[in-house]
Amino acid sequence: MERPIDVLTGAKGKRVLIQLKRGTEISGILHAMDLHLNMWLEDAEQIEEDKKTKLGTILVRGDNILFVSPEKTE
């Protein structure tokens, strides 16, 4: 059985959607993460309604994250 951390580990190199506690959504390619769910994203962008703001390479601190959703694989 897979643990949630295993699912995120499998998402490295793929696009993920992160929702922060204050409501901000960030999308980016997951480069690395640690057990505290600090996440290093490449090609990141902040999503607000119909507007996307390019952020580039960022580190999102794990205690600010409400949820993470890996991209769907079909």
Secondary structure as UniProt FT lines:
FT   HELIX           4..10
FT   TURN            11..13
FT   STRAND          15..20
FT   TURN            21..22
FT   STRAND          25..33
FT   TURN            35..36
FT   STRAND          39..48
FT   TURN            49..50
FT   STRAND          51..60
FT   HELIX           62..64
FT   STRAND          65..70
//
